[in-house]
Amino acid sequence: MQNLNKRVAVLGLGKMGGILLQAFLEKGLISRETTYGTDKYTERAEALGKEFGIRVSADNAEAARCADVILLCVKPQTVKEVVEVIRPELNPGKLIISIAASVPSSYIENLLEAEIPVVRCMPNTPCVVGCGMTGICKGRYADQGHLELAKTLFEAVGRAVIVDEKHMDAVTGLSASGPAYIYVILESLAEAGVKVGLPRDVATLLAAQTALGASKVVLETGHHPALLKDAVTTPAGCTIDGLLELEEGKLRVTLIKAVVRATQRAKELLMCE
Ligand SMILES: NC(=O)c1ccc[n+]([C@@H]2O[C@H](COP(=O)([O-])OP(=O)(O)OC[C@H]3O[C@@H](n4cnc5c(N)ncnc54)[C@H](OP(=O)(O)O)[C@@H]3O)[C@@H](O)[C@H]2O)c1
């Protein structure tokens, strides 16, 4: 991939910040010499600096001063504190990309005293294997170029889709929380395999590869999942018996309720300071 020629600061090198930084470096989108990271504690920052081969400190202001693109990867409750610290280092030529769940771009804009572009992104943990899903939206002062830059970054770790900001909590409830739902489904399918006599490792492989395959078919054919399900379901065959159990166990309504509940929770996170 082509180097973006941008100086990037990743503020909050935790789980997601670390995944993204690692991927952007590996893909050659950013250079080690012009990339900065921060963590809350100096000791951990030093260790992270060695791990990633970039400059890492506990000084958010300095990192923001040295960067064109500032990736905000701290917890939602820490956003205010960090934005207030970096505020004097910002100007409209810089871009803030925030991945904080439930933090509207307007919240960050209101903390700033200038028209600084903000792009809000909601990735998920499968970014770690280059198979992430990220929802992206722009704040008031961001333009198409800023959106495209964010899309290029997040397409380096999977797929990315631009949405209206009003949908970002739904993106959080569906694709950001989604890997957890899928892991529960995979764990259950593997458990089922064990119940019907398969070794656990074989059962887990069968479950995970089946989920991957079914997902690829949906993405690559664009066919409606219901049609694809019908194609697997032969009259009086085995699958229809399995599907009937899923209906009786209310799998559909349970998954729908899980996404609705997680979306509602995403609307509340910032208020839990
Ligand atoms: N995990 C996910 O699946 C996921 C998906 C999408 C979006 N997100 C969003 O990504 C953000 C980070 O989540 P995470 O799961 O990566 O959490 P995390 O692992 O706790 O990462 C947050 C990092 O920020 C550091 N930090 C705290 N205060 C700081 C400060 N003042 N300056 C610099 N760094 C500071 C923390 O350091 P210490 O640990 O030393 O305090 C930690 O390393 C959140 O806003 C979350 O909503 C997460």
The ligand as an SDF file (V2000), in Angstrom:
LIG
                    3D

 48 52  0  0  0  0  0  0  0  0999 V2000
  -12.2340   -3.0910   21.9760 N   0  0  0  0  0  0  0  0  0  0  0  0
  -13.1130   -2.9880   20.9790 C   0  0  0  0  0  0  0  0  0  0  0  0
  -13.6680   -3.9600   20.4700 O   0  0  0  0  0  0  0  0  0  0  0  0
  -13.4220   -1.6220   20.4020 C   0  0  0  0  0  0  0  0  0  0  0  0
  -14.0850   -1.5430   19.1720 C   0  0  0  0  0  0  0  0  0  0  0  0
  -14.3580   -0.2840   18.6360 C   0  0  0  0  0  0  0  0  0  0  0  0
  -14.0040    0.8630   19.3210 C   0  0  0  0  0  0  0  0  0  0  0  0
  -13.3980    0.7460   20.5270 N   0  0  0  0  0  0  0  0  0  0  0  0
  -13.0570    1.9810   21.2360 C   0  0  0  0  0  0  0  0  0  0  0  0
  -11.6620    2.0690   21.3000 O   0  0  0  0  0  0  0  0  0  0  0  0
  -11.2840    2.7790   22.4620 C   0  0  0  0  0  0  0  0  0  0  0  0
  -10.2310    1.9740   23.1900 C   0  0  0  0  0  0  0  0  0  0  0  0
  -10.7890    0.7450   23.5610 O   0  0  0  0  0  0  0  0  0  0  0  0
   -9.8460   -0.4890   23.9520 P   0  0  0  0  0  0  0  0  0  0  0  0
  -10.7170   -1.6830   23.9960 O   0  0  0  0  0  0  0  0  0  0  0  0
   -8.6320   -0.4760   23.0870 O   0  0  0  0  0  0  0  0  0  0  0  0
   -9.4710   -0.0540   25.4560 O   0  0  0  0  0  0  0  0  0  0  0  0
   -8.0870   -0.1480   26.2110 P   0  0  0  0  0  0  0  0  0  0  0  0
   -7.3740   -1.4090   25.8190 O   0  0  0  0  0  0  0  0  0  0  0  0
   -8.3520    0.1090   27.6520 O   0  0  0  0  0  0  0  0  0  0  0  0
   -7.2630    1.0830   25.5950 O   0  0  0  0  0  0  0  0  0  0  0  0
   -7.2940    2.3740   26.0960 C   0  0  0  0  0  0  0  0  0  0  0  0
   -5.8500    2.8060   26.2790 C   0  0  0  0  0  0  0  0  0  0  0  0
   -5.8240    4.2000   26.5880 O   0  0  0  0  0  0  0  0  0  0  0  0
   -4.8160    4.3810   27.5640 C   0  0  0  0  0  0  0  0  0  0  0  0
   -5.0330    5.6320   28.2860 N   0  0  0  0  0  0  0  0  0  0  0  0
   -5.8240    5.9020   29.3480 C   0  0  0  0  0  0  0  0  0  0  0  0
   -5.7400    7.1930   29.7020 N   0  0  0  0  0  0  0  0  0  0  0  0
   -4.8710    7.7610   28.8160 C   0  0  0  0  0  0  0  0  0  0  0  0
   -4.3370    9.0580   28.6760 C   0  0  0  0  0  0  0  0  0  0  0  0
   -4.7020   10.0570   29.4650 N   0  0  0  0  0  0  0  0  0  0  0  0
   -3.4570    9.2720   27.6720 N   0  0  0  0  0  0  0  0  0  0  0  0
   -3.0790    8.2890   26.8300 C   0  0  0  0  0  0  0  0  0  0  0  0
   -3.5430    7.0150   26.9320 N   0  0  0  0  0  0  0  0  0  0  0  0
   -4.4140    6.7730   27.9210 C   0  0  0  0  0  0  0  0  0  0  0  0
   -4.9600    3.1910   28.4510 C   0  0  0  0  0  0  0  0  0  0  0  0
   -3.8010    3.0270   29.2250 O   0  0  0  0  0  0  0  0  0  0  0  0
   -3.8870    2.2490   30.6430 P   0  0  0  0  0  0  0  0  0  0  0  0
   -4.4300    0.8930   30.3410 O   0  0  0  0  0  0  0  0  0  0  0  0
   -2.4520    2.2350   31.0540 O   0  0  0  0  0  0  0  0  0  0  0  0
   -4.7900    3.0640   31.5230 O   0  0  0  0  0  0  0  0  0  0  0  0
   -5.1390    2.0880   27.4150 C   0  0  0  0  0  0  0  0  0  0  0  0
   -3.8880    1.6230   26.9540 O   0  0  0  0  0  0  0  0  0  0  0  0
  -12.5390    2.9930   23.2880 C   0  0  0  0  0  0  0  0  0  0  0  0
  -12.9840    4.3190   23.1810 O   0  0  0  0  0  0  0  0  0  0  0  0
  -13.5430    2.0390   22.6700 C   0  0  0  0  0  0  0  0  0  0  0  0
  -14.8510    2.5550   22.7550 O   0  0  0  0  0  0  0  0  0  0  0  0
  -13.0730   -0.4560   21.0740 C   0  0  0  0  0  0  0  0  0  0  0  0
  1  2  1  0
  2  3  2  0
  2  4  1  0
  4  5  1  0
  4 48  2  0
  5  6  2  0
  6  7  1  0
  7  8  2  0
  8  9  1  0
  8 48  1  0
  9 10  1  0
  9 46  1  0
 10 11  1  0
 11 12  1  0
 11 44  1  0
 12 13  1  0
 13 14  1  0
 14 15  2  0
 14 16  1  0
 14 17  1  0
 17 18  1  0
 18 19  2  0
 18 20  1  0
 18 21  1  0
 21 22  1  0
 22 23  1  0
 23 24  1  0
 23 42  1  0
 24 25  1  0
 25 26  1  0
 25 36  1  0
 26 27  1  0
 26 35  1  0
 27 28  2  0
 28 29  1  0
 29 30  1  0
 29 35  2  0
 30 31  1  0
 30 32  2  0
 32 33  1  0
 33 34  2  0
 34 35  1  0
 36 37  1  0
 36 42  1  0
 37 38  1  0
 38 39  2  0
 38 40  1  0
 38 41  1  0
 42 43  1  0
 44 45  1  0
 44 46  1  0
 46 47  1  0
M  CHG  2   8   1  16  -1
M  END
$$$$
